[in-house]
Amino acid sequence: AVQFLAVGDWGGVPDPPFATPREVATAAAMGRAATDLGADFVLALGDNFYYEGVRDEWDPRFQETFEQVFTAPGLRGLPWFVLAGNHDHAGNVTAQLAYSHHSPRWHFPHYYYSLRLSLPGTNASARLLVLDTVLLCGGGDDFGVGGAPTGPRDTAAAAAQLAWLRGRLAAARHDRYVLVAGHYPVWSVAEHGPTACLVRLLRPLLRRHRVTAYLCGHDHNLQ
């Protein structure tokens, strides 16, 4: 099996001590799960730093919210595969990309990217496609009414990502499992509700290519 932990909306707060009690408790629980059940990596589903991302690749928030919190023995050797949420886009996402060169755990090579996962003891493979749903659909306000994404800031960049996804999904037809990850949900029964942009653009692709699962954050609950 390939086993991993997925966590979204974990990004602390901008005031000391930066990490919240819930984040610390979640990090400890993740460590116990990784030790007891095994884990190959962590998938970070966006909103990595509240409320306005980071300033640059040397921002102390990388230490205060990430490195100094997820310290359990079961987590220390695990790579984190990271994507950006709407709060990350309120700051400097390129700084989060650059932090990949500062930390052996932090893997964020591009706004969107593809990973091939080998299934131990078999010839089969799984594919993980990591998206930037904020570039695709636009920013959103977590805390205001009517804060749904209203469309991409750069329509050409959104179209390029969608074309990339179509090509990657077509190429993944030989993979046994195909997982897609993004920050915004397609469907949600919680406060933000479904993301109309993803229902329109992404859901038909997920269905057409029989994607195994779509993993996301944004709503602060488990569905």
Accessible surface in RSA format (square Angstrom, percent):
REM  Atomic radii and reference values for relative SASA: ProtOr
REM  Chains: A
REM  Algorithm: Lee & Richards
REM  Probe-radius: 1.40
REM  Slices: 20
REM RES _ NUM      All-atoms   Total-Side   Main-Chain    Non-polar    All polar
REM                ABS   REL    ABS   REL    ABS   REL    ABS   REL    ABS   REL
RES ALA A   1   101.44  93.3  47.59  73.4  53.85 122.5  58.84  82.9  42.61 112.9
RES VAL A   2    36.95  24.3  15.04  13.6  21.91  52.8  15.04  13.1  21.91  59.4
RES GLN A   3    77.40  43.3  73.38  53.6   4.02   9.6  23.62  50.3  53.78  40.8
RES PHE A   4    57.14  28.6  29.52  18.3  27.62  71.9  29.99  18.2  27.15  77.7
RES LEU A   5    34.47  19.2  32.42  23.2   2.05   5.2  34.47  24.2   0.00   0.0
RES ALA A   6    47.87  44.0  13.93  21.5  33.93  77.2  13.93  19.6  33.93  89.9
RES VAL A   7    18.84  12.4  14.64  13.3   4.19  10.1  18.84  16.4   0.00   0.0
RES GLY A   8    24.33  30.0   0.00   N/A  24.33  30.0   2.21   6.1  22.12  49.5
RES ASP A   9    23.28  16.3   5.64   5.6  17.65  41.7   3.18   7.5  20.11  20.1
RES TRP A  10    13.63   5.5   3.82   1.8   9.81  23.0  13.40   7.1   0.23   0.4
RES GLY A  11     0.13   0.2   0.00   N/A   0.13   0.2   0.00   0.0   0.13   0.3
RES GLY A  12     7.45   9.2   0.00   N/A   7.45   9.2   0.72   2.0   6.73  15.1
RES VAL A  13    42.22  27.8  42.22  38.2   0.00   0.0  42.22  36.7   0.00   0.0
RES PRO A  14    56.76  41.4  39.83  36.3  16.93  61.5  40.29  33.3  16.47 102.4
RES ASP A  15    91.88  64.4  91.78  91.4   0.10   0.2  23.90  56.2  67.98  67.8
RES PRO A  16   105.49  76.9  84.04  76.6  21.45  78.0  84.63  69.9  20.86 129.7
RES PRO A  17   113.35  82.6  98.38  89.7  14.97  54.4 103.72  85.6   9.63  59.9
RES PHE A  18    40.66  20.3  40.66  25.2   0.00   0.0  40.66  24.7   0.00   0.0
RES ALA A  19    16.16  14.9   9.12  14.1   7.04  16.0   9.12  12.9   7.04  18.6
RES THR A  20    38.25  27.2  36.30  36.8   1.94   4.6  31.80  42.7   6.45   9.7
RES PRO A  21   116.77  85.1 105.38  96.1  11.40  41.4 112.39  92.8   4.38  27.2
RES ARG A  22   203.43  85.4 200.09 102.0   3.34   8.0  74.42 101.7 129.00  78.2
RES GLU A  23    10.17   5.8   4.71   3.6   5.46  13.0   9.83  19.0   0.34   0.3
RES VAL A  24    79.52  52.3  78.54  71.1   0.99   2.4  78.54  68.2   0.99   2.7
RES ALA A  25    61.48  56.5  50.83  78.4  10.65  24.2  58.22  82.0   3.26   8.6
RES THR A  26    57.48  40.9  53.02  53.8   4.46  10.6  32.12  43.1  25.36  38.3
RES ALA A  27     2.54   2.3   2.27   3.5   0.27   0.6   2.51   3.5   0.03   0.1
RES ALA A  28    42.84  39.4  35.95  55.5   6.89  15.7  40.74  57.4   2.10   5.6
RES ALA A  29    43.43  39.9  38.94  60.1   4.49  10.2  39.67  55.9   3.76  10.0
RES MET A  30    14.72   7.6  13.09   8.7   1.63   3.9  14.57  12.4   0.15   0.2
RES GLY A  31     2.31   2.9   0.00   N/A   2.31   2.9   1.95   5.4   0.36   0.8
RES ARG A  32   146.52  61.5 141.93  72.3   4.59  10.9  69.52  95.0  77.00  46.7
RES ALA A  33    29.93  27.5  23.32  36.0   6.61  15.0  29.11  41.0   0.82   2.2
RES ALA A  34     9.80   9.0   1.29   2.0   8.51  19.3   1.75   2.5   8.04  21.3
RES THR A  35    94.14  67.0  64.91  65.8  29.23  69.7  63.42  85.2  30.72  46.4
RES ASP A  36   111.20  77.9  76.10  75.7  35.10  83.0  25.21  59.3  85.99  85.8
RES LEU A  37   133.56  74.4 115.07  82.3  18.48  46.5 120.66  84.7  12.90  34.7
RES GLY A  38    32.72  40.4   0.00   N/A  32.72  40.4  25.02  68.6   7.71  17.3
RES ALA A  39    21.92  20.2   1.20   1.8  20.72  47.1   1.59   2.2  20.33  53.8
RES ASP A  40    73.80  51.7  60.24  60.0  13.56  32.1  20.39  48.0  53.41  53.3
RES PHE A  41     5.70   2.9   5.70   3.5   0.00   0.0   5.70   3.5   0.00   0.0
RES VAL A  42     0.00   0.0   0.00   0.0   0.00   0.0   0.00   0.0   0.00   0.0
RES LEU A  43     0.00   0.0   0.00   0.0   0.00   0.0   0.00   0.0   0.00   0.0
RES ALA A  44     0.00   0.0   0.00   0.0   0.00   0.0   0.00   0.0   0.00   0.0
RES LEU A  45     7.88   4.4   7.88   5.6   0.00   0.0   7.88   5.5   0.00   0.0
RES GLY A  46     0.00   0.0   0.00   N/A   0.00   0.0   0.00   0.0   0.00   0.0
RES ASP A  47     0.02   0.0   0.02   0.0   0.00   0.0   0.00   0.0   0.02   0.0
RES ASN A  48     0.00   0.0   0.00   0.0   0.00   0.0   0.00   0.0   0.00   0.0
RES PHE A  49     0.00   0.0   0.00   0.0   0.00   0.0   0.00   0.0   0.00   0.0
RES TYR A  50    14.15   6.6  13.79   7.8   0.36   0.9  13.79  10.4   0.36   0.4
RES TYR A  51    96.69  45.1  92.85  52.8   3.84  10.0  58.73  44.1  37.96  46.8
RES GLU A  52   124.32  71.4 114.08  86.3  10.25  24.4  27.03  52.3  97.29  79.4
RES GLY A  53     8.71  10.7   0.00   N/A   8.71  10.7   0.00   0.0   8.71  19.5
RES VAL A  54     2.92   1.9   0.00   0.0   2.92   7.0   1.92   1.7   1.00   2.7
RES ARG A  55   167.81  70.5 150.44  76.7  17.37  41.4  77.78 106.3  90.04  54.6
RES ASP A  56    55.51  38.9  54.88  54.6   0.62   1.5  20.37  47.9  35.13  35.0
RES GLU A  57    44.25  25.4  41.26  31.2   2.98   7.1   0.40   0.8  43.85  35.8
RES TRP A  58   180.08  72.3 155.52  75.3  24.55  57.6 145.11  77.4  34.97  56.7
RES ASP A  59     5.93   4.2   2.79   2.8   3.14   7.4   0.68   1.6   5.25   5.2
RES PRO A  60    66.19  48.2  61.72  56.3   4.47  16.3  66.19  54.6   0.00   0.0
RES ARG A  61    19.37   8.1  19.37   9.9   0.00   0.0  14.21  19.4   5.15   3.1
RES PHE A  62     1.66   0.8   1.66   1.0   0.00   0.0   1.66   1.0   0.00   0.0
RES GLN A  63    76.65  42.9  76.65  56.0   0.00   0.0  31.98  68.1  44.67  33.9
RES GLU A  64    41.39  23.8  37.09  28.1   4.30  10.2  15.47  29.9  25.92  21.2
RES THR A  65     0.00   0.0   0.00   0.0   0.00   0.0   0.00   0.0   0.00   0.0
RES PHE A  66     0.00   0.0   0.00   0.0   0.00   0.0   0.00   0.0   0.00   0.0
RES GLU A  67    37.20  21.4  29.32  22.2   7.88  18.8  13.28  25.7  23.92  19.5
RES GLN A  68   119.36  66.7  94.47  69.0  24.89  59.3  36.58  77.9  82.78  62.8
RES VAL A  69    18.94  12.5   5.62   5.1  13.32  32.1   9.20   8.0   9.74  26.4
RES PHE A  70     0.74   0.4   0.65   0.4   0.09   0.2   0.68   0.4   0.06   0.2
RES THR A  71    63.88  45.4  61.03  61.9   2.84   6.8  35.93  48.3  27.95  42.2
RES ALA A  72    23.72  21.8  14.72  22.7   9.00  20.5  21.48  30.2   2.24   5.9
RES PRO A  73   104.12  75.9  86.45  78.8  17.67  64.2  87.54  72.3  16.58 103.1
RES GLY A  74    19.77  24.4   0.00   N/A  19.77  24.4  11.53  31.6   8.24  18.5
RES LEU A  75     0.00   0.0   0.00   0.0   0.00   0.0   0.00   0.0   0.00   0.0
RES ARG A  76   150.51  63.2 136.74  69.7  13.78  32.8  52.74  72.1  97.77  59.3
RES GLY A  77    72.66  89.6   0.00   N/A  72.66  89.6  41.17 113.0  31.49  70.5
RES LEU A  78    19.27  10.7  18.85  13.5   0.43   1.1  19.27  13.5   0.00   0.0
RES PRO A  79    35.88  26.2  34.26  31.2   1.63   5.9  35.47  29.3   0.41   2.6
RES TRP A  80     0.00   0.0   0.00   0.0   0.00   0.0   0.00   0.0   0.00   0.0
RES PHE A  81    28.39  14.2  28.39  17.6   0.00   0.0  28.39  17.2   0.00   0.0
RES VAL A  82     0.00   0.0   0.00   0.0   0.00   0.0   0.00   0.0   0.00   0.0
RES LEU A  83     0.00   0.0   0.00   0.0   0.00   0.0   0.00   0.0   0.00   0.0
RES ALA A  84     0.00   0.0   0.00   0.0   0.00   0.0   0.00   0.0   0.00   0.0
RES GLY A  85     0.00   0.0   0.00   N/A   0.00   0.0   0.00   0.0   0.00   0.0
RES ASN A  86    11.14   7.7   3.44   3.3   7.70  18.5   1.59   3.8   9.56   9.2
RES HIS A  87    15.93   8.7  14.85  10.3   1.08   2.8  13.23  13.6   2.69   3.1
RES ASP A  88     0.03   0.0   0.00   0.0   0.03   0.1   0.00   0.0   0.03   0.0
RES HIS A  89    42.88  23.4  26.97  18.7  15.91  40.7  12.03  12.4  30.85  35.9
RES ALA A  90    63.50  58.4  25.54  39.4  37.95  86.3  36.98  52.1  26.52  70.3
RES GLY A  91    31.60  39.0   0.00   N/A  31.60  39.0  13.07  35.9  18.53  41.5
RES ASN A  92    51.79  35.7  46.69  45.1   5.10  12.3  16.60  40.0  35.19  34.0
RES VAL A  93     7.66   5.0   3.83   3.5   3.83   9.2   3.83   3.3   3.83  10.4
RES THR A  94    76.37  54.3  72.01  73.0   4.36  10.4  56.02  75.2  20.36  30.8
RES ALA A  95     4.98   4.6   0.98   1.5   4.01   9.1   4.96   7.0   0.02   0.1
RES GLN A  96     0.07   0.0   0.07   0.1   0.00   0.0   0.00   0.0   0.07   0.1
RES LEU A  97    31.67  17.6  27.57  19.7   4.10  10.3  27.90  19.6   3.77  10.1
RES ALA A  98    23.58  21.7  19.46  30.0   4.12   9.4  23.38  32.9   0.21   0.5
RES TYR A  99     9.87   4.6   9.87   5.6   0.00   0.0   7.26   5.5   2.61   3.2
RES SER A 100    31.92  27.0  15.73  21.0  16.19  37.3  15.74  33.5  16.18  22.7
RES HIS A 101   166.21  90.8 127.85  88.9  38.36  98.1  85.90  88.5  80.31  93.4
RES HIS A 102    79.70  43.6  43.58  30.3  36.13  92.4  27.15  28.0  52.55  61.1
RES SER A 103     6.65   5.6   1.54   2.1   5.11  11.8   3.39   7.2   3.27   4.6
RES PRO A 104   122.33  89.2  97.59  89.0  24.75  90.0 109.98  90.8  12.35  76.8
RES ARG A 105    25.24  10.6  24.77  12.6   0.47   1.1  15.09  20.6  10.15   6.2
RES TRP A 106     0.91   0.4   0.00   0.0   0.91   2.1   0.00   0.0   0.91   1.5
RES HIS A 107    68.88  37.6  67.23  46.7   1.65   4.2  44.33  45.7  24.55  28.6
RES PHE A 108     0.80   0.4   0.00   0.0   0.80   2.1   0.00   0.0   0.80   2.3
RES PRO A 109    88.49  64.5  54.05  49.3  34.44 125.2  63.40  52.3  25.09 155.9
RES HIS A 110    82.50  45.1  82.40  57.3   0.10   0.3  53.68  55.3  28.82  33.5
RES TYR A 111    49.30  23.0  49.30  28.0   0.00   0.0  31.74  23.9  17.56  21.6
RES TYR A 112    34.83  16.3  30.57  17.4   4.25  11.1  10.77   8.1  24.05  29.7
RES TYR A 113    14.67   6.8  11.82   6.7   2.85   7.4  14.67  11.0   0.00   0.0
RES SER A 114    26.00  22.0   2.85   3.8  23.15  53.3   2.85   6.1  23.15  32.4
RES LEU A 115    36.74  20.5  34.82  24.9   1.92   4.8  36.74  25.8   0.00   0.0
RES ARG A 116   138.13  58.0 109.45  55.8  28.68  68.3  38.11  52.1 100.02  60.6
RES LEU A 117    21.44  11.9  18.65  13.3   2.80   7.0  21.44  15.1   0.00   0.0
RES SER A 118    73.68  62.3  60.53  80.8  13.15  30.3  39.34  83.8  34.33  48.1
RES LEU A 119    20.30  11.3  18.13  13.0   2.17   5.5  18.13  12.7   2.17   5.9
RES PRO A 120    87.43  63.7  64.45  58.8  22.98  83.5  75.82  62.6  11.61  72.2
RES GLY A 121    89.43 110.3   0.00   N/A  89.43 110.3  45.00 123.5  44.44  99.5
RES THR A 122    70.89  50.4  40.88  41.4  30.01  71.5  50.43  67.7  20.46  30.9
RES ASN A 123   161.06 111.1 126.32 122.1  34.73  83.6  39.22  94.4 121.84 117.8
RES ALA A 124    17.93  16.5   4.25   6.6  13.68  31.1  13.79  19.4   4.14  11.0
RES SER A 125     9.92   8.4   8.34  11.1   1.58   3.6   0.10   0.2   9.82  13.8
RES ALA A 126     4.75   4.4   4.75   7.3   0.00   0.0   4.75   6.7   0.00   0.0
RES ARG A 127    46.01  19.3  46.01  23.5   0.00   0.0   2.92   4.0  43.09  26.1
RES LEU A 128     0.00   0.0   0.00   0.0   0.00   0.0   0.00   0.0   0.00   0.0
RES LEU A 129     0.00   0.0   0.00   0.0   0.00   0.0   0.00   0.0   0.00   0.0
RES VAL A 130     0.00   0.0   0.00   0.0   0.00   0.0   0.00   0.0   0.00   0.0
RES LEU A 131     0.35   0.2   0.35   0.3   0.00   0.0   0.35   0.2   0.00   0.0
RES ASP A 132     0.03   0.0   0.03   0.0   0.00   0.0   0.00   0.0   0.03   0.0
RES THR A 133     0.00   0.0   0.00   0.0   0.00   0.0   0.00   0.0   0.00   0.0
RES VAL A 134    10.03   6.6   7.68   7.0   2.35   5.7   7.68   6.7   2.35   6.4
RES LEU A 135    47.34  26.4  43.42  31.1   3.92   9.8  45.91  32.2   1.43   3.8
RES LEU A 136     4.21   2.3   1.95   1.4   2.26   5.7   1.95   1.4   2.26   6.1
RES CYS A 137     0.29   0.2   0.00   0.0   0.29   0.7   0.07   0.2   0.23   0.2
RES GLY A 138     3.30   4.1   0.00   N/A   3.30   4.1   3.30   9.0   0.00   0.0
RES GLY A 139    45.62  56.3   0.00   N/A  45.62  56.3  25.04  68.7  20.59  46.1
RES GLY A 140    23.37  28.8   0.00   N/A  23.37  28.8   7.79  21.4  15.58  34.9
RES ASP A 141    73.48  51.5  64.61  64.3   8.87  21.0  30.72  72.3  42.76  42.6
RES ASP A 142    15.08  10.6   3.40   3.4  11.68  27.6   3.38   8.0  11.70  11.7
RES PHE A 143   138.01  69.0  99.87  61.9  38.14  99.2 107.06  64.9  30.95  88.6
RES GLY A 144    34.16  42.1   0.00   N/A  34.16  42.1  22.19  60.9  11.97  26.8
RES VAL A 145   164.02 107.9 129.57 117.3  34.45  83.0 135.08 117.4  28.94  78.5
RES GLY A 146    73.49  90.6   0.00   N/A  73.49  90.6  38.56 105.8  34.93  78.2
RES GLY A 147    19.38  23.9   0.00   N/A  19.38  23.9  11.10  30.5   8.28  18.5
RES ALA A 148    65.91  60.6  53.80  83.0  12.11  27.5  59.82  84.2   6.09  16.1
RES PRO A 149    29.77  21.7  10.03   9.1  19.74  71.8  10.03   8.3  19.74 122.7
RES THR A 150   132.49  94.2  93.17  94.5  39.32  93.7  72.30  97.1  60.19  91.0
RES GLY A 151    34.01  41.9   0.00   N/A  34.01  41.9  21.21  58.2  12.80  28.7
RES PRO A 152    40.92  29.8  26.95  24.6  13.97  50.8  26.95  22.2  13.97  86.8
RES ARG A 153   238.21 100.0 198.37 101.1  39.83  94.8  89.16 121.9 149.04  90.3
RES ASP A 154    74.88  52.5  68.35  68.0   6.53  15.4  25.09  59.1  49.79  49.7
RES THR A 155   100.51  71.5  92.80  94.1   7.70  18.4  62.40  83.8  38.11  57.6
RES ALA A 156    74.23  68.3  61.00  94.1  13.23  30.1  69.60  98.0   4.63  12.3
RES ALA A 157    35.36  32.5  25.98  40.1   9.38  21.3  32.90  46.3   2.47   6.5
RES ALA A 158     8.72   8.0   7.99  12.3   0.73   1.7   8.42  11.9   0.30   0.8
RES ALA A 159    61.14  56.2  50.68  78.2  10.46  23.8  57.09  80.4   4.05  10.7
RES ALA A 160    53.27  49.0  40.73  62.9  12.54  28.5  48.69  68.6   4.58  12.1
RES GLN A 161     1.48   0.8   1.48   1.1   0.00   0.0   1.27   2.7   0.21   0.2
RES LEU A 162    16.07   9.0  16.07  11.5   0.00   0.0  16.07  11.3   0.00   0.0
RES ALA A 163    58.45  53.7  48.00  74.1  10.45  23.8  50.02  70.4   8.43  22.3
RES TRP A 164    55.51  22.3  43.56  21.1  11.95  28.0  43.55  23.2  11.96  19.4
RES LEU A 165     1.16   0.6   1.16   0.8   0.00   0.0   1.16   0.8   0.00   0.0
RES ARG A 166   114.44  48.0 111.76  57.0   2.68   6.4  42.35  57.9  72.09  43.7
RES GLY A 167    42.93  52.9   0.00   N/A  42.93  52.9  36.76 100.9   6.17  13.8
RES ARG A 168    99.60  41.8  97.38  49.6   2.22   5.3  11.08  15.1  88.52  53.6
RES LEU A 169     3.44   1.9   0.61   0.4   2.83   7.1   0.61   0.4   2.83   7.6
RES ALA A 170    43.40  39.9  40.38  62.3   3.01   6.9  43.40  61.1   0.00   0.0
RES ALA A 171    69.19  63.6  45.54  70.3  23.65  53.8  51.92  73.1  17.27  45.7
RES ALA A 172     2.97   2.7   0.77   1.2   2.20   5.0   2.28   3.2   0.69   1.8
RES ARG A 173   173.26  72.7 136.36  69.5  36.89  87.8  65.70  89.8 107.56  65.2
RES HIS A 174   153.40  83.8 121.88  84.7  31.51  80.6  94.52  97.4  58.88  68.5
RES ASP A 175    21.59  15.1   9.95   9.9  11.64  27.5   0.69   1.6  20.91  20.9
RES ARG A 176   146.58  61.5 114.42  58.3  32.16  76.6  40.36  55.2 106.21  64.4
RES TYR A 177    96.45  45.0  96.16  54.7   0.29   0.8  57.71  43.4  38.73  47.8
RES VAL A 178    12.72   8.4  12.05  10.9   0.67   1.6  12.05  10.5   0.67   1.8
RES LEU A 179    22.17  12.3  22.17  15.9   0.00   0.0  22.17  15.6   0.00   0.0
RES VAL A 180     0.00   0.0   0.00   0.0   0.00   0.0   0.00   0.0   0.00   0.0
RES ALA A 181     0.00   0.0   0.00   0.0   0.00   0.0   0.00   0.0   0.00   0.0
RES GLY A 182     0.00   0.0   0.00   N/A   0.00   0.0   0.00   0.0   0.00   0.0
RES HIS A 183     0.00   0.0   0.00   0.0   0.00   0.0   0.00   0.0   0.00   0.0
RES TYR A 184     0.57   0.3   0.57   0.3   0.00   0.0   0.57   0.4   0.00   0.0
RES PRO A 185     4.48   3.3   4.48   4.1   0.00   0.0   4.48   3.7   0.00   0.0
RES VAL A 186    10.43   6.9   9.17   8.3   1.26   3.0   9.17   8.0   1.26   3.4
RES TRP A 187   147.17  59.1 130.41  63.1  16.76  39.3 118.65  63.3  28.52  46.3
RES SER A 188     9.28   7.8   0.04   0.0   9.24  21.3   1.64   3.5   7.64  10.7
RES VAL A 189   141.89  93.4 106.35  96.3  35.53  85.6 114.29  99.3  27.60  74.9
RES ALA A 190    27.34  25.1   6.82  10.5  20.52  46.7  17.83  25.1   9.52  25.2
RES GLU A 191   135.23  77.6  87.41  66.1  47.82 113.9  46.80  90.5  88.42  72.2
RES HIS A 192    51.21  28.0  25.64  17.8  25.57  65.4  30.75  31.7  20.47  23.8
RES GLY A 193    15.02  18.5   0.00   N/A  15.02  18.5  14.22  39.0   0.81   1.8
RES PRO A 194    69.08  50.3  53.04  48.4  16.04  58.3  53.04  43.8  16.04  99.7
RES THR A 195     8.80   6.3   5.60   5.7   3.21   7.6   4.20   5.6   4.61   7.0
RES ALA A 196    81.39  74.8  69.33 107.0  12.05  27.4  74.13 104.4   7.26  19.2
RES CYS A 197    18.64  14.1  13.68  15.3   4.96  11.6  13.34  33.8   5.30   5.7
RES LEU A 198     0.00   0.0   0.00   0.0   0.00   0.0   0.00   0.0   0.00   0.0
RES VAL A 199    40.93  26.9  35.90  32.5   5.03  12.1  35.90  31.2   5.03  13.6
RES ARG A 200   161.26  67.7 142.47  72.6  18.79  44.7  73.26 100.1  88.00  53.3
RES LEU A 201    45.24  25.2  37.95  27.2   7.29  18.3  40.88  28.7   4.36  11.7
RES LEU A 202     0.00   0.0   0.00   0.0   0.00   0.0   0.00   0.0   0.00   0.0
RES ARG A 203    81.48  34.2  81.48  41.5   0.00   0.0   5.84   8.0  75.65  45.8
RES PRO A 204    56.12  40.9  48.20  43.9   7.92  28.8  53.94  44.5   2.17  13.5
RES LEU A 205     4.97   2.8   4.97   3.6   0.00   0.0   4.97   3.5   0.00   0.0
RES LEU A 206    22.22  12.4  19.79  14.2   2.43   6.1  20.02  14.1   2.20   5.9
RES ARG A 207   160.70  67.5 141.19  72.0  19.51  46.5  39.24  53.6 121.45  73.6
RES ARG A 208   156.39  65.7 124.79  63.6  31.59  75.2  63.99  87.5  92.39  56.0
RES HIS A 209    57.47  31.4  37.01  25.7  20.46  52.3  26.49  27.3  30.98  36.0
RES ARG A 210   212.52  89.2 188.16  95.9  24.36  58.0  70.58  96.5 141.94  86.0
RES VAL A 211    23.78  15.6   1.81   1.6  21.97  52.9   1.81   1.6  21.97  59.6
RES THR A 212    75.47  53.7  42.42  43.0  33.05  78.8  43.69  58.7  31.77  48.0
RES ALA A 213    40.56  37.3  31.93  49.3   8.63  19.6  40.56  57.1   0.00   0.0
RES TYR A 214    46.56  21.7  17.31   9.8  29.25  76.1  17.31  13.0  29.25  36.1
RES LEU A 215    40.91  22.8  36.53  26.1   4.38  11.0  40.91  28.7   0.00   0.0
RES CYS A 216    44.63  33.8  23.15  25.8  21.48  50.5   0.00   0.0  44.63  48.1
RES GLY A 217     9.60  11.8   0.00   N/A   9.60  11.8   6.46  17.7   3.14   7.0
RES HIS A 218     8.16   4.5   8.15   5.7   0.00   0.0   2.59   2.7   5.57   6.5
RES ASP A 219     9.67   6.8   3.67   3.7   6.00  14.2   3.67   8.6   6.00   6.0
RES HIS A 220   104.98  57.4  69.18  48.1  35.80  91.6  50.85  52.4  54.12  63.0
RES ASN A 221    86.36  59.6  48.84  47.2  37.52  90.3  37.18  89.5  49.18  47.5
RES LEU A 222   175.99  98.0 147.54 105.5  28.45  71.5 148.60 104.4  27.38  73.7
RES GLN A 223   119.98  67.1  44.18  32.3  75.80 180.5  69.06 147.0  50.92  38.6
END  Absolute sums over single chains surface
CHAIN  1 A    11039.7       8338.2       2701.5       6394.1       4645.6
END  Absolute sums over all chains
TOTAL         11039.7       8338.2       2701.5       6394.1       4645.6
